[in-house]
Amino acid sequence: MSASTDLTFNIVDLKSGASYSDVFVRVTILDGQQQQKQVPLKFYNITAPNGHFSIKHKFVHDGIYQIIVKVNSKDSALTLASFKMIVPFQPFGVININHIFPLLIPAVLAAIHTNF
């Protein structure tokens, strides 16, 4: 696993479909093989002025990783999302077209902002 993987996110309102603006995002990546230790591999703190952002991450080996995304605005917490991502084994110099989806994973996070 020598190449970096692009993880692309869009944060939208479920009711209107509009992108959230001026949000702050924390992305945590956990290695499925190391989850007993609960030690994150990497934290990313990102500002997403248009509700869109991406990160490049180098996965060191194949396996299942957990991605945790927390989205906040300046006024409140908007959402917390968690999903698993499978990174398949790729021998050096071999690309399996059936497993290319982890190379660019668009994840849509839908946030519902409720006013109290």
N, CA, C and O atoms as CSV, one atom per row, in Angstrom:
chain,resi,resn,atom,element,x,y,z
A,1,MET,N,N,0.841,-1.169,0.000
A,1,MET,CA,C,0.000,0.000,0.000
A,1,MET,C,C,0.890,1.237,0.000
A,1,MET,O,O,1.040,1.884,1.037
A,2,SER,N,N,1.460,1.566,-1.100
A,2,SER,CA,C,2.391,2.682,-1.116
A,2,SER,C,C,1.758,3.996,-1.555
A,2,SER,O,O,2.288,5.058,-1.230
A,3,ALA,N,N,0.664,3.965,-2.269
A,3,ALA,CA,C,0.040,5.197,-2.763
A,3,ALA,C,C,-0.949,5.740,-1.741
A,3,ALA,O,O,-1.517,4.994,-0.943
A,4,SER,N,N,-1.140,7.048,-1.783
A,4,SER,CA,C,-2.138,7.677,-0.920
A,4,SER,C,C,-3.521,7.497,-1.514
A,4,SER,O,O,-3.685,7.411,-2.731
A,5,THR,N,N,-4.513,7.442,-0.639
A,5,THR,CA,C,-5.903,7.313,-1.035
A,5,THR,C,C,-6.591,8.653,-0.816
A,5,THR,O,O,-6.408,9.274,0.231
A,6,ASP,N,N,-7.377,9.107,-1.785
A,6,ASP,CA,C,-8.159,10.329,-1.647
A,6,ASP,C,C,-9.508,9.984,-1.039
A,6,ASP,O,O,-10.252,9.174,-1.593
A,7,LEU,N,N,-9.827,10.587,0.084
A,7,LEU,CA,C,-11.149,10.454,0.697
A,7,LEU,C,C,-11.851,11.791,0.499
A,7,LEU,O,O,-11.363,12.823,0.959
A,8,THR,N,N,-12.995,11.781,-0.184
A,8,THR,CA,C,-13.718,13.001,-0.523
A,8,THR,C,C,-15.060,13.007,0.204
A,8,THR,O,O,-15.768,12.000,0.225
A,9,PHE,N,N,-15.402,14.145,0.797
A,9,PHE,CA,C,-16.625,14.269,1.587
A,9,PHE,C,C,-17.438,15.473,1.136
A,9,PHE,O,O,-16.882,16.496,0.737
A,10,ASN,N,N,-18.761,15.344,1.204
A,10,ASN,CA,C,-19.706,16.438,0.968
A,10,ASN,C,C,-20.663,16.448,2.148
A,10,ASN,O,O,-21.250,15.418,2.478
A,11,ILE,N,N,-20.825,17.586,2.782
A,11,ILE,CA,C,-21.711,17.713,3.933
A,11,ILE,C,C,-22.940,18.486,3.493
A,11,ILE,O,O,-22.861,19.671,3.168
A,12,VAL,N,N,-24.091,17.796,3.487
A,12,VAL,CA,C,-25.322,18.401,2.991
A,12,VAL,C,C,-26.451,18.255,4.007
A,12,VAL,O,O,-26.449,17.345,4.837
A,13,ASP,N,N,-27.402,19.161,3.925
A,13,ASP,CA,C,-28.608,19.114,4.742
A,13,ASP,C,C,-29.554,18.090,4.139
A,13,ASP,O,O,-29.857,18.146,2.947
A,14,LEU,N,N,-30.017,17.160,4.951
A,14,LEU,CA,C,-30.901,16.106,4.448
A,14,LEU,C,C,-32.237,16.645,3.952
A,14,LEU,O,O,-32.794,16.122,2.988
A,15,LYS,N,N,-32.748,17.669,4.590
A,15,LYS,CA,C,-34.049,18.210,4.206
A,15,LYS,C,C,-33.997,18.988,2.897
A,15,LYS,O,O,-34.829,18.788,2.013
A,16,SER,N,N,-33.010,19.881,2.781
A,16,SER,CA,C,-32.975,20.755,1.602
A,16,SER,C,C,-32.013,20.285,0.513
A,16,SER,O,O,-32.153,20.679,-0.645
A,17,GLY,N,N,-31.040,19.450,0.870
A,17,GLY,CA,C,-30.037,19.021,-0.096
A,17,GLY,C,C,-28.927,20.044,-0.302
A,17,GLY,O,O,-28.012,19.824,-1.096
A,18,ALA,N,N,-29.006,21.158,0.411
A,18,ALA,CA,C,-27.996,22.218,0.277
A,18,ALA,C,C,-26.746,21.859,1.076
A,18,ALA,O,O,-26.825,21.241,2.137
A,19,SER,N,N,-25.604,22.255,0.550
A,19,SER,CA,C,-24.345,22.032,1.250
A,19,SER,C,C,-24.240,22.966,2.448
A,19,SER,O,O,-24.624,24.133,2.377
A,20,TYR,N,N,-23.720,22.440,3.539
A,20,TYR,CA,C,-23.455,23.290,4.691
A,20,TYR,C,C,-22.226,24.126,4.405
A,20,TYR,O,O,-21.301,23.677,3.727
A,21,SER,N,N,-22.218,25.340,4.923
A,21,SER,CA,C,-21.051,26.202,4.741
A,21,SER,C,C,-20.437,26.501,6.100
A,21,SER,O,O,-21.098,26.424,7.136
A,22,ASP,N,N,-19.167,26.840,6.066
A,22,ASP,CA,C,-18.422,27.214,7.265
A,22,ASP,C,C,-18.527,26.178,8.380
A,22,ASP,O,O,-18.930,26.491,9.500
A,23,VAL,N,N,-18.157,24.939,8.054
A,23,VAL,CA,C,-18.153,23.891,9.065
A,23,VAL,C,C,-16.717,23.488,9.386
A,23,VAL,O,O,-15.801,23.677,8.586
A,24,PHE,N,N,-16.555,22.938,10.561
A,24,PHE,CA,C,-15.269,22.450,11.044
A,24,PHE,C,C,-15.385,20.946,11.203
A,24,PHE,O,O,-16.348,20.453,11.790
A,25,VAL,N,N,-14.421,20.225,10.690
A,25,VAL,CA,C,-14.525,18.774,10.625
A,25,VAL,C,C,-13.305,18.142,11.284
A,25,VAL,O,O,-12.178,18.612,11.126
A,26,ARG,N,N,-13.553,17.077,12.019
A,26,ARG,CA,C,-12.468,16.259,12.572
A,26,ARG,C,C,-12.667,14.844,12.039
A,26,ARG,O,O,-13.698,14.219,12.286
A,27,VAL,N,N,-11.680,14.348,11.313
A,27,VAL,CA,C,-11.714,13.001,10.757
A,27,VAL,C,C,-10.704,12.165,11.527
A,27,VAL,O,O,-9.545,12.552,11.675
A,28,THR,N,N,-11.156,11.009,12.019
A,28,THR,CA,C,-10.288,10.074,12.734
A,28,THR,C,C,-10.276,8.761,11.968
A,28,THR,O,O,-11.327,8.260,11.569
A,29,ILE,N,N,-9.093,8.205,11.762
A,29,ILE,CA,C,-8.959,6.930,11.067
A,29,ILE,C,C,-8.411,5.913,12.051
A,29,ILE,O,O,-7.351,6.113,12.646
A,30,LEU,N,N,-9.156,4.805,12.219
A,30,LEU,CA,C,-8.744,3.715,13.097
A,30,LEU,C,C,-8.411,2.487,12.259
A,30,LEU,O,O,-9.104,2.187,11.287
A,31,ASP,N,N,-7.374,1.794,12.625
A,31,ASP,CA,C,-6.986,0.546,11.969
A,31,ASP,C,C,-7.799,-0.578,12.596
A,31,ASP,O,O,-7.746,-0.773,13.810
A,32,GLY,N,N,-8.548,-1.317,11.788
A,32,GLY,CA,C,-9.376,-2.403,12.289
A,32,GLY,C,C,-8.590,-3.468,13.014
A,32,GLY,O,O,-9.114,-4.107,13.926
A,33,GLN,N,N,-7.343,-3.675,12.630
A,33,GLN,CA,C,-6.515,-4.678,13.283
A,33,GLN,C,C,-5.996,-4.196,14.630
A,33,GLN,O,O,-5.560,-5.004,15.449
A,34,GLN,N,N,-6.036,-2.897,14.866
A,34,GLN,CA,C,-5.505,-2.328,16.102
A,34,GLN,C,C,-6.589,-1.728,16.993
A,34,GLN,O,O,-6.263,-1.029,17.953
A,35,GLN,N,N,-7.870,-1.981,16.706
A,35,GLN,CA,C,-8.944,-1.314,17.442
A,35,GLN,C,C,-9.001,-1.691,18.920
A,35,GLN,O,O,-9.530,-0.928,19.728
A,36,GLN,N,N,-8.462,-2.863,19.289
A,36,GLN,CA,C,-8.464,-3.218,20.701
A,36,GLN,C,C,-7.713,-2.173,21.518
A,36,GLN,O,O,-8.052,-1.917,22.673
A,37,LYS,N,N,-6.704,-1.578,20.919
A,37,LYS,CA,C,-5.896,-0.566,21.604
A,37,LYS,C,C,-6.562,0.805,21.580
A,37,LYS,O,O,-6.177,1.691,22.343
A,38,GLN,N,N,-7.562,0.993,20.710
A,38,GLN,CA,C,-8.275,2.271,20.587
A,38,GLN,C,C,-7.318,3.432,20.325
A,38,GLN,O,O,-7.543,4.539,20.814
A,39,VAL,N,N,-6.268,3.196,19.571
A,39,VAL,CA,C,-5.306,4.243,19.235
A,39,VAL,C,C,-5.544,4.661,17.790
A,39,VAL,O,O,-5.324,3.866,16.876
A,40,PRO,N,N,-5.986,5.887,17.568
A,40,PRO,CA,C,-6.212,6.347,16.189
A,40,PRO,C,C,-4.908,6.386,15.401
A,40,PRO,O,O,-3.847,6.703,15.939
A,41,LEU,N,N,-5.010,6.058,14.119
A,41,LEU,CA,C,-3.855,6.170,13.238
A,41,LEU,C,C,-3.557,7.623,12.921
A,41,LEU,O,O,-2.403,8.049,12.891
A,42,LYS,N,N,-4.629,8.378,12.683
A,42,LYS,CA,C,-4.443,9.748,12.215
A,42,LYS,C,C,-5.670,10.581,12.538
A,42,LYS,O,O,-6.801,10.099,12.468
A,43,PHE,N,N,-5.430,11.848,12.898
A,43,PHE,CA,C,-6.487,12.840,13.056
A,43,PHE,C,C,-6.298,13.894,11.976
A,43,PHE,O,O,-5.170,14.268,11.653
A,44,TYR,N,N,-7.388,14.364,11.427
A,44,TYR,CA,C,-7.359,15.488,10.496
A,44,TYR,C,C,-8.345,16.524,11.014
A,44,TYR,O,O,-9.512,16.204,11.241
A,45,ASN,N,N,-7.901,17.749,11.202
A,45,ASN,CA,C,-8.774,18.871,11.564
A,45,ASN,C,C,-8.864,19.763,10.344
A,45,ASN,O,O,-7.856,20.282,9.865
A,46,ILE,N,N,-10.081,19.941,9.843
A,46,ILE,CA,C,-10.278,20.584,8.552
A,46,ILE,C,C,-11.377,21.628,8.660
A,46,ILE,O,O,-12.360,21.433,9.374
A,47,THR,N,N,-11.207,22.740,7.944
A,47,THR,CA,C,-12.269,23.720,7.764
A,47,THR,C,C,-12.851,23.489,6.381
A,47,THR,O,O,-12.115,23.394,5.398
A,48,ALA,N,N,-14.165,23.398,6.305
A,48,ALA,CA,C,-14.836,23.172,5.020
A,48,ALA,C,C,-15.780,24.339,4.744
A,48,ALA,O,O,-16.964,24.254,5.070
A,49,PRO,N,N,-15.283,25.427,4.150
A,49,PRO,CA,C,-16.113,26.616,3.937
A,49,PRO,C,C,-17.303,26.375,3.016
A,49,PRO,O,O,-18.314,27.066,3.137
A,50,ASN,N,N,-17.211,25.418,2.101
A,50,ASN,CA,C,-18.314,25.139,1.169
A,50,ASN,C,C,-18.980,23.795,1.436
A,50,ASN,O,O,-19.796,23.340,0.634
A,51,GLY,N,N,-18.640,23.153,2.554
A,51,GLY,CA,C,-19.216,21.852,2.865
A,51,GLY,C,C,-18.551,20.698,2.136
A,51,GLY,O,O,-19.000,19.558,2.254
A,52,HIS,N,N,-17.498,20.966,1.391
A,52,HIS,CA,C,-16.766,19.930,0.653
A,52,HIS,C,C,-15.327,19.908,1.141
A,52,HIS,O,O,-14.725,20.959,1.362
A,53,PHE,N,N,-14.778,18.713,1.308
A,53,PHE,CA,C,-13.362,18.608,1.651
A,53,PHE,C,C,-12.855,17.229,1.274
A,53,PHE,O,O,-13.637,16.303,1.063
A,54,SER,N,N,-11.560,17.104,1.192
A,54,SER,CA,C,-10.945,15.806,0.930
A,54,SER,C,C,-9.637,15.716,1.689
A,54,SER,O,O,-9.021,16.728,2.026
A,55,ILE,N,N,-9.227,14.494,1.950
A,55,ILE,CA,C,-7.948,14.251,2.596
A,55,ILE,C,C,-7.232,13.143,1.839
A,55,ILE,O,O,-7.860,12.291,1.209
A,56,LYS,N,N,-5.922,13.171,1.912
A,56,LYS,CA,C,-5.102,12.089,1.357
A,56,LYS,C,C,-4.531,11.322,2.535
A,56,LYS,O,O,-3.946,11.903,3.449
A,57,HIS,N,N,-4.710,9.999,2.497
A,57,HIS,CA,C,-4.202,9.171,3.581
A,57,HIS,C,C,-3.524,7.945,2.993
A,57,HIS,O,O,-4.030,7.338,2.049
A,58,LYS,N,N,-2.394,7.589,3.546
A,58,LYS,CA,C,-1.671,6.401,3.090
A,58,LYS,C,C,-2.000,5.249,4.040
A,58,LYS,O,O,-1.604,5.261,5.205
A,59,PHE,N,N,-2.727,4.258,3.532
A,59,PHE,CA,C,-3.047,3.072,4.312
A,59,PHE,C,C,-1.859,2.128,4.220
A,59,PHE,O,O,-1.430,1.776,3.121
A,60,VAL,N,N,-1.329,1.720,5.352
A,60,VAL,CA,C,-0.080,0.965,5.375
A,60,VAL,C,C,-0.246,-0.505,5.020
A,60,VAL,O,O,0.720,-1.152,4.616
A,61,HIS,N,N,-1.437,-1.037,5.161
A,61,HIS,CA,C,-1.668,-2.436,4.815
A,61,HIS,C,C,-3.135,-2.631,4.447
A,61,HIS,O,O,-3.963,-1.747,4.666
A,62,ASP,N,N,-3.445,-3.789,3.890
A,62,ASP,CA,C,-4.832,-4.091,3.550
A,62,ASP,C,C,-5.603,-4.385,4.835
A,62,ASP,O,O,-5.013,-4.650,5.882
A,63,GLY,N,N,-6.910,-4.334,4.738
A,63,GLY,CA,C,-7.747,-4.629,5.896
A,63,GLY,C,C,-8.931,-3.691,5.983
A,63,GLY,O,O,-9.241,-2.949,5.051
A,64,ILE,N,N,-9.576,-3.744,7.122
A,64,ILE,CA,C,-10.759,-2.914,7.371
A,64,ILE,C,C,-10.361,-1.778,8.301
A,64,ILE,O,O,-9.783,-1.999,9.365
A,65,TYR,N,N,-10.677,-0.570,7.885
A,65,TYR,CA,C,-10.413,0.627,8.668
A,65,TYR,C,C,-11.744,1.263,9.042
A,65,TYR,O,O,-12.731,1.114,8.322
A,66,GLN,N,N,-11.773,1.966,10.160
A,66,GLN,CA,C,-12.963,2.706,10.556
A,66,GLN,C,C,-12.671,4.188,10.423
A,66,GLN,O,O,-11.654,4.679,10.912
A,67,ILE,N,N,-13.581,4.904,9.748
A,67,ILE,CA,C,-13.467,6.342,9.554
A,67,ILE,C,C,-14.553,7.008,10.407
A,67,ILE,O,O,-15.733,6.684,10.277
A,68,ILE,N,N,-14.158,7.920,11.263
A,68,ILE,CA,C,-15.107,8.639,12.122
A,68,ILE,C,C,-15.017,10.121,11.765
A,68,ILE,O,O,-13.930,10.699,11.743
A,69,VAL,N,N,-16.170,10.729,11.484
A,69,VAL,CA,C,-16.213,12.132,11.068
A,69,VAL,C,C,-17.148,12.891,12.006
A,69,VAL,O,O,-18.309,12.519,12.177
A,70,LYS,N,N,-16.628,13.954,12.610
A,70,LYS,CA,C,-17.431,14.822,13.470
A,70,LYS,C,C,-17.491,16.184,12.806
A,70,LYS,O,O,-16.459,16.768,12.476
A,71,VAL,N,N,-18.710,16.695,12.610
A,71,VAL,CA,C,-18.913,17.969,11.926
A,71,VAL,C,C,-19.544,18.961,12.898
A,71,VAL,O,O,-20.563,18.673,13.525
A,72,ASN,N,N,-18.921,20.132,13.014
A,72,ASN,CA,C,-19.422,21.203,13.870
A,72,ASN,C,C,-19.536,22.483,13.060
A,72,ASN,O,O,-18.799,22.696,12.098
A,73,SER,N,N,-20.475,23.331,13.466
A,73,SER,CA,C,-20.521,24.698,12.945
A,73,SER,C,C,-20.016,25.588,14.068
A,73,SER,O,O,-19.683,25.092,15.144
A,74,LYS,N,N,-19.955,26.881,13.840
A,74,LYS,CA,C,-19.487,27.765,14.900
A,74,LYS,C,C,-20.477,27.818,16.063
A,74,LYS,O,O,-20.109,28.186,17.179
A,75,ASP,N,N,-21.743,27.448,15.797
A,75,ASP,CA,C,-22.775,27.531,16.822
A,75,ASP,C,C,-23.100,26.211,17.511
A,75,ASP,O,O,-23.531,26.203,18.664
A,76,SER,N,N,-22.896,25.087,16.807
A,76,SER,CA,C,-23.321,23.816,17.401
A,76,SER,C,C,-22.675,22.625,16.699
A,76,SER,O,O,-22.050,22.752,15.646
A,77,ALA,N,N,-22.852,21.468,17.324
A,77,ALA,CA,C,-22.437,20.211,16.698
A,77,ALA,C,C,-23.515,19.813,15.701
A,77,ALA,O,O,-24.701,19.852,16.027
A,78,LEU,N,N,-23.122,19.432,14.493
A,78,LEU,CA,C,-24.101,19.081,13.469
A,78,LEU,C,C,-24.316,17.582,13.368
A,78,LEU,O,O,-25.457,17.120,13.355
A,79,THR,N,N,-23.226,16.809,13.295
A,79,THR,CA,C,-23.398,15.371,13.142
A,79,THR,C,C,-22.125,14.625,13.492
A,79,THR,O,O,-21.033,15.194,13.514
A,80,LEU,N,N,-22.288,13.348,13.762
A,80,LEU,CA,C,-21.192,12.424,13.973
A,80,LEU,C,C,-21.488,11.215,13.103
A,80,LEU,O,O,-22.571,10.635,13.193
A,81,ALA,N,N,-20.541,10.830,12.264
A,81,ALA,CA,C,-20.743,9.704,11.359
A,81,ALA,C,C,-19.561,8.749,11.481
A,81,ALA,O,O,-18.429,9.160,11.736
A,82,SER,N,N,-19.852,7.469,11.292
A,82,SER,CA,C,-18.814,6.457,11.339
A,82,SER,C,C,-19.100,5.426,10.260
A,82,SER,O,O,-20.243,5.002,10.087
A,83,PHE,N,N,-18.075,5.026,9.540
A,83,PHE,CA,C,-18.247,3.974,8.546
A,83,PHE,C,C,-16.954,3.185,8.407
A,83,PHE,O,O,-15.872,3.671,8.737
A,84,LYS,N,N,-17.086,1.970,7.916
A,84,LYS,CA,C,-15.936,1.104,7.701
A,84,LYS,C,C,-15.532,1.171,6.239
A,84,LYS,O,O,-16.365,1.341,5.349
A,85,MET,N,N,-14.233,1.033,6.016
A,85,MET,CA,C,-13.698,1.073,4.669
A,85,MET,C,C,-12.775,-0.127,4.489
A,85,MET,O,O,-11.906,-0.383,5.322
A,86,ILE,N,N,-12.971,-0.854,3.402
A,86,ILE,CA,C,-12.133,-2.010,3.110
A,86,ILE,C,C,-11.019,-1.592,2.157
A,86,ILE,O,O,-11.279,-1.053,1.081
A,87,VAL,N,N,-9.789,-1.844,2.560
A,87,VAL,CA,C,-8.627,-1.597,1.713
A,87,VAL,C,C,-8.107,-2.969,1.297
A,87,VAL,O,O,-7.552,-3.693,2.124
A,88,PRO,N,N,-8.277,-3.338,0.027
A,88,PRO,CA,C,-7.886,-4.678,-0.419
A,88,PRO,C,C,-6.379,-4.808,-0.598
A,88,PRO,O,O,-5.672,-3.819,-0.791
A,89,PHE,N,N,-5.910,-6.032,-0.530
A,89,PHE,CA,C,-4.494,-6.321,-0.789
A,89,PHE,C,C,-4.214,-6.090,-2.266
A,89,PHE,O,O,-4.952,-6.572,-3.125
A,90,GLN,N,N,-3.154,-5.359,-2.561
A,90,GLN,CA,C,-2.752,-5.109,-3.941
A,90,GLN,C,C,-1.271,-5.424,-4.072
A,90,GLN,O,O,-0.441,-4.642,-3.607
A,91,PRO,N,N,-0.912,-6.545,-4.692
A,91,PRO,CA,C,0.511,-6.809,-4.912
A,91,PRO,C,C,1.117,-5.688,-5.738
A,91,PRO,O,O,0.436,-5.079,-6.564
A,92,PHE,N,N,2.385,-5.418,-5.519
A,92,PHE,CA,C,3.077,-4.347,-6.227
A,92,PHE,C,C,2.923,-4.521,-7.733
A,92,PHE,O,O,3.216,-5.587,-8.275
A,93,GLY,N,N,2.462,-3.470,-8.405
A,93,GLY,CA,C,2.347,-3.489,-9.856
A,93,GLY,C,C,1.071,-4.108,-10.388
A,93,GLY,O,O,0.901,-4.205,-11.604
A,94,VAL,N,N,0.157,-4.534,-9.502
A,94,VAL,CA,C,-1.092,-5.164,-9.947
A,94,VAL,C,C,-2.264,-4.297,-9.520
A,94,VAL,O,O,-2.362,-3.913,-8.354
A,95,ILE,N,N,-3.149,-3.987,-10.451
A,95,ILE,CA,C,-4.362,-3.237,-10.128
A,95,ILE,C,C,-5.549,-4.103,-10.493
A,95,ILE,O,O,-5.714,-4.492,-11.650
A,96,ASN,N,N,-6.378,-4.405,-9.503
A,96,ASN,CA,C,-7.585,-5.193,-9.722
A,96,ASN,C,C,-8.740,-4.213,-9.880
A,96,ASN,O,O,-9.106,-3.534,-8.920
A,97,ILE,N,N,-9.315,-4.129,-11.065
A,97,ILE,CA,C,-10.379,-3.168,-11.354
A,97,ILE,C,C,-11.607,-3.380,-10.468
A,97,ILE,O,O,-12.366,-2.439,-10.236
A,98,ASN,N,N,-11.818,-4.617,-9.964
A,98,ASN,CA,C,-12.953,-4.886,-9.086
A,98,ASN,C,C,-12.780,-4.257,-7.706
A,98,ASN,O,O,-13.749,-4.124,-6.959
A,99,HIS,N,N,-11.561,-3.873,-7.368
A,99,HIS,CA,C,-11.304,-3.296,-6.053
A,99,HIS,C,C,-10.773,-1.876,-6.139
A,99,HIS,O,O,-10.077,-1.431,-5.226
A,100,ILE,N,N,-11.074,-1.163,-7.189
A,100,ILE,CA,C,-10.554,0.199,-7.345
A,100,ILE,C,C,-11.336,1.211,-6.505
A,100,ILE,O,O,-10.845,2.317,-6.279
A,101,PHE,N,N,-12.541,0.863,-6.036
A,101,PHE,CA,C,-13.362,1.826,-5.307
A,101,PHE,C,C,-12.685,2.405,-4.075
A,101,PHE,O,O,-12.969,3.565,-3.775
A,102,PRO,N,N,-11.813,1.717,-3.322
A,102,PRO,CA,C,-11.191,2.390,-2.174
A,102,PRO,C,C,-10.198,3.479,-2.563
A,102,PRO,O,O,-9.784,4.257,-1.703
A,103,LEU,N,N,-9.811,3.556,-3.810
A,103,LEU,CA,C,-8.858,4.576,-4.207
A,103,LEU,C,C,-9.476,5.966,-4.220
A,103,LEU,O,O,-8.776,6.963,-4.043
A,104,LEU,N,N,-10.761,6.029,-4.427
A,104,LEU,CA,C,-11.458,7.317,-4.364
A,104,LEU,C,C,-12.849,7.043,-3.831
A,104,LEU,O,O,-13.726,6.583,-4.563
A,105,ILE,N,N,-13.044,7.321,-2.581
A,105,ILE,CA,C,-14.321,7.016,-1.945
A,105,ILE,C,C,-15.050,8.312,-1.633
A,105,ILE,O,O,-14.658,9.045,-0.725
A,106,PRO,N,N,-16.102,8.594,-2.376
A,106,PRO,CA,C,-16.913,9.749,-1.980
A,106,PRO,C,C,-17.883,9.327,-0.882
A,106,PRO,O,O,-18.633,8.363,-1.033
A,107,ALA,N,N,-17.854,10.031,0.173
A,107,ALA,CA,C,-18.768,9.743,1.264
A,107,ALA,C,C,-19.629,10.974,1.481
A,107,ALA,O,O,-19.120,12.081,1.657
A,108,VAL,N,N,-20.900,10.775,1.468
A,108,VAL,CA,C,-21.804,11.898,1.672
A,108,VAL,C,C,-22.300,11.841,3.106
A,108,VAL,O,O,-22.908,10.862,3.539
A,109,LEU,N,N,-22.036,12.877,3.801
A,109,LEU,CA,C,-22.514,12.979,5.169
A,109,LEU,C,C,-23.717,13.895,5.175
A,109,LEU,O,O,-23.635,15.062,4.789
A,110,ALA,N,N,-24.800,13.366,5.605
A,110,ALA,CA,C,-26.007,14.170,5.664
A,110,ALA,C,C,-26.193,14.640,7.098
A,110,ALA,O,O,-26.227,13.835,8.029
A,111,ALA,N,N,-26.308,15.897,7.256
A,111,ALA,CA,C,-26.469,16.471,8.582
A,111,ALA,C,C,-27.818,17.159,8.679
A,111,ALA,O,O,-28.215,17.917,7.795
A,112,ILE,N,N,-28.493,16.887,9.743
A,112,ILE,CA,C,-29.757,17.575,9.996
A,112,ILE,C,C,-29.517,18.508,11.179
A,112,ILE,O,O,-29.225,18.082,12.296
A,113,HIS,N,N,-29.650,19.757,10.892
A,113,HIS,CA,C,-29.456,20.767,11.928
A,113,HIS,C,C,-30.817,21.111,12.518
A,113,HIS,O,O,-31.706,21.580,11.807
A,114,THR,N,N,-30.976,20.880,13.800
A,114,THR,CA,C,-32.235,21.202,14.437
A,114,THR,C,C,-32.049,22.411,15.335
A,114,THR,O,O,-31.054,22.515,16.052
A,115,ASN,N,N,-32.987,23.302,15.294
A,115,ASN,CA,C,-32.954,24.498,16.142
A,115,ASN,C,C,-33.746,24.229,17.399
A,115,ASN,O,O,-34.861,23.708,17.364
A,116,PHE,N,N,-33.150,24.593,18.489
A,116,PHE,CA,C,-33.831,24.392,19.779
A,116,PHE,C,C,-34.335,25.711,20.291
A,116,PHE,O,O,-34.939,25.768,21.363
